[in-house]
Amino acid sequence: MRGETEELVRVARGGVLLTVWAYGAGWSRGRATRRLRADGWQRICQGAWAAPGKEVDWRVRARAHQLLRPELVCSHGTAAALHRIEVLGGIGGRGVGVGVGPPVGLDGPEVLDFTVPRPGRSSRTAERVRVHSTEFLAAGDCVMRGGLRATGPARTVGDLIRSCGTREHAVVVADSALSRRTVRGVRREPLVHREELVAELSAPRPGATRARRWLPFADPACGSPAETVARLRMRDAGLRPESQPLLHTRGGRSLRPDFLFRAHGLAVEIEGYAFHGSRQAHDRDIRRYNDLADCPEVRRVLRFTARDVFFHPEAMVATIVGVLGQLGT
C-alpha cells in the first residue's frame, strides 16, 4: 500500500494529481479512486485531486482547471486577484449602498473566471467556474503570474470595466490598477498607465463605449476603493476636493490627507475597510490626526469609515456639505 501511495505522489505535480495521469501510469479508474480516497487526497474538481494536507485555495483550484484544460486563461476577477487589483463586492446588484459593497477577494475569488480564445457565449459551471468566450485574445494579452496563465493588467482592467454594471465598480478597478497600493498586505507599484487603458478600451467590443465614458473618472491619486467611491459620491453632489495633496505640518513633517477642500480648510479622511485594531495602528491614527490639524491649510478634519461610504453615502455627503457651509471661504 505504501508503495502505491508513493507512486501517486510521484505522478502528481506540485501536490496536484490529475486522474488521467494516474491512468497513464497504469492505474485503473476504480483502483485509483479507491486509493486516493483511502489516503485522504482531496477532490478539487472532476478529474483533479490535491495531496493530503495541501491547502486547496483558489490558486490551487485555478491550477487544476488549467492543467485539465490548457486553453483556459485566468481572467476578470481571477486575474484581478493575481495582479492584486481591487474589485468591489455587491449586495443586490444595483446602486451605491445597494449594489456596491466593500472590496471582495481579500482571500481570493469564490468563483473562478477564465477566458477561452474562441467565439461563443460565456457559461458558468456547477463547480464555481465561469468561462468567458472571446474572439479577441492575442498572445500579447496574456502573462504568467504565480504559475498561472492570465490576462495582463491592461486586458484584465479592460475586461472588468467593459463588464461592470456600475460606474463605481468600473472606476474602483481603474483607480486600483493605476495607483501604487498595498493590497492584501503587499505593497505594489502602479500596474498600468492611463494611455494603456485608453488603447485597451479603444477596440470596438461589447461594453467598450460605456467603459470609455467611465475611464475619465479614474484618479491614480486615490488610495483605496473606499476613497474612490467617496470621491464619486462627492462629485455627484458637485464637490471637487483635491485627492492626496501634499501638506506639511508647521514642524516640517509631510503627509497627504485623502481629500482636501483647500479654500475651506477642510480635510476629509476615509478609513480603510480592513480592521486595524493594534495599539500601533491606533497610535499611528492619532499621530496622523494631530499632524493634519497642525497643517496651516487645515482648519477642520472629518473622518468617515468605509461603512459610511459604502452603506450611508448620503449622510457622509450631507455632513461634508454642512461643514463646508460652516467654514465658508
N, C-alpha and C positions, 0 to 999 in steps of 0.2 A: 504494500500500500504506500509506504513512504517513497518508494521509487517512482510510483505513478504520480504522486503529488509533486515531486521534484521535476518530473518530466513536464507537467503542465506549467510550472513556474518558468522553466527554460523556454517554453514555447511563447509565453507571454512577453509583451513589450512594455516596459515601464509600469508593470503591475496591471496591465490591461490585456485580457485574452479574448480573442475572437474565436467563436466555436469552429469557424471554418479552418482556423489554424490547427486546432486540435484534431479535426477530421483529417487534415493533411498529414498530421503526424501519426495517423493510423488508428485514432480513437473512433469508435462508433458513436452515433448520436446519443443513444441511451446510456452507454457507459460513461461518456464524457459528462453528461448532465448529472448522473448519479455521483460521480467523483467530485465534481465542482460543488454540489450541494453538501455532500458529506464533509468536505474540507472547509466549508464556510466561505466559499467565494460569493461575491455579491453581484447580483444581476444588475447591470447598468441599463441595458435596454435589450431588445430581442437580438440575440447573436453576439452580445458582448458582456464580459464579466470582469469584475475588479478583484484583485487578490485579497485574501482575508486581512482585515485590519486597515486596508487602504481607505483613506477618506475619499468618498465619492462626491466631489464638489462639481460645480458647473463646468470647470475646466476639464475634468476627467470625463464628464458626460459628453462635452463637445469633442474631445479627442476620440472617444469611442465612435461617435457618429461619423467623424471624418475618416476613421480607419475603415468603417463599413462602407462609406460612400465617399471616395476621394474627391468627387466633383463638388462636394459641399464646401462653401466658403462662409466662414463666420461673418455675419453682417448685422446691421441695425443695432439692437440693444446688446447683443453678444459682442460684437466688435467694439461698441462703445465701452463695455466693461474691460475689454482687453487694453484699450487705449487710455482708460481712465477718463472718459468723457461722461460727465454727469447727465442723467436723464431724469425728468420729473415723473412722479407717480401720478395716479389719478383716482378719483372717487366718483364714480357715476359717469365719467366720460365727457362732461361739458362744463365750461366756465370756470373762472377762478373761484376758489372756495368750494367748488363742487367737483370739477374735473381736474383740478391741479392740486396735487399733494406734494409732500416733501420728496427729496430725491430717492429713487429706488436703486437697487443694485449695489447697496453697501456691502453685501455678501455675495454679489453676483446675481445674474438674471435667473428668474424662476423658469421662464420659457426661453429656450434656445432659438436664436434666429440664424438661419443660413440662407444663402443665395446660390442658385444654380444658374449657369450661363446658358439658358435656353428659353424660348418663348413658352408662355403658359400662364396659368393662374397660380397665385400663392395658395398654400394649403397648410393646415395645422393638423398634426398627428395626435394620437392619444397619448404619446409619451413626452409631452411638454416640448414639442419641437414645431417650429414654424418655418416652412420652406418658401422663400420668395423666388419667383422665376423672372428672369430678365434677359433681354437680347443685348443689353448694354453692359457687359462686364469684360473688360480687357485685362490682359496680364498686368498692365501697369496700374490697375486699380487695386491690386492685391499685394499684401505683405505677409511676413511671418512674425507672429507675436506669441512668445511663450510656447513654441512648438505647434501653434495652430495657424492655419492659413486663414487670413481675414482681409476684409476690405481695409484700405488705408484710411488715415484720418479724414482726408477731404471727402472721399467717397462715402465714408460712414456718416459724416455730418450731412452730406447731401441727401443720402437715403433717408435719414431720420427727419430732416426738415421737410423733404417732399412728402413724407407720410404722416407728419404731425397733424393732429386735429386742431390745435390752437396755437395762437401766436406765442403764448407763454412757453409751451413745450419747445417750440422751434428755437426761440431766442435763448433759452437756457442752454440748449445743446451748442448753439453757435458761440455764446459767451464762454462756455467751459472750454471748448477747443481752441479759442483764440487767446485765452489768457494763461498766465502762469498760475498753477493751482496746487494745493495739497488735497489729493483725493485718496480716500481710504488709507490715510497715514503716509502717503508717498508724495513728495514734492516733485513736480514735473514742470518742464518748460512749455510754452505755447506749442500746440501741435500743428497748427495751420496758420497761414496768413489770409487776410481778408480777400486778397486777389485770387487765391486758390479756390476759395468758396464761390466767388463770383464766376470763375471759369467753370467750376463743377456744376453750378446751377444754370449755366447758360444753355445747356443741352435741352432740347425740346422733349422732356419726359413728363409723365403724369405727375402733377403736383408742383412742377417747376415754376410756373407763373406765380402761384401763391407764395412759394418759397422765396422768390426774388423780391416780393413785396415785404417779406418779414426780415430779410437779411439786414437792411439798413438800421433796424432797431438794435442790432448787436453792439455791445460795448466791451472791448477787451479789458477795460479797467475794472469791471465788476469781478468780485472775488468769490461769489458763491451763488447757487441757484436762488437762495432767498433774496439776495441783493438784486438779482435780475428781475424777479417777479415784483419786488418792491419798487424798483425803478419804473417798470412798465405801468404799475398801478398809479404811481405819482404822475407819470406822463399823461395818462388818461385824464387826470384831474387838472392838467395844464401846468404841472410843476416840473421845472427843469433844473434840478440840482447838479452840481459837479460830482462826478464819481471819482473816489480815491484821490483827491487833490493832496499835494504835498504841503504839510504845515510844519511849523517849528514852534516849540514852546519858548517862553521867554528865556529859559536856560539853555536853549540851543538844541534840545532833543527833537528829532524829526518823527513824524507819524502821518498816517493817511486815514482820515475818517472815511467811512463808507460813502457818505454823501455830505455835501456842504451847500447850504444856501448862503453864499458869501455876502450878499447885500444885506441879509437879515442877521447874519452871525449865528445861524442855526446849523449844528452838526447833527446828523442822523446816523445811528449805529444799528445794524441788523445782526442779531446773534445767529450763529450757525445752528442747523437743526440738531447736530450731534451734541450729546450731553457731555459737558466738561466739568466734572464735579470735584476735581482735585484741589487741594489747597493752593498749589502753584498756579492753576488756571484762575482761581478766584483772586489771588494776589495780582496776577497779570491784568485781569479785567479792571481792578481798582486803580492800578497804576495808569492804565490807558485812559480811563475816565478822567482821572486827575490831570493827566497830560493834556487831554483835549481842552479841559476847562482852563488850562494855563496858556493856550494859544491865543494871541491877540485877535485873530479873526473870529473866535468863537465866543458867543455870548450865552448860548444855551445848548445843551446836549439832550437829545431824545434817544431812547433805546427801545427797540422792539424785538420781540422773539420771532423766530421763524414761524412759529404757530400763529402769531399775529398776522404775519404776511400771507401765509397760505390759507388761513381759515377766517380771518377777520380783517381783510384789506380795507374795507370801507371805514372801519373805526380807526385804523392806522392813518389813513389819508386825512380823515376829519381832524385827528389830533394835530397832525403836521400843519394843516391849514389854519387851525385855531391858534397855534403858537406863532406862526408867521404873522398872523394878524396882530398879535400882542406885541411882537418885536418891532413891527413896522419896518421902515427902510432908513 
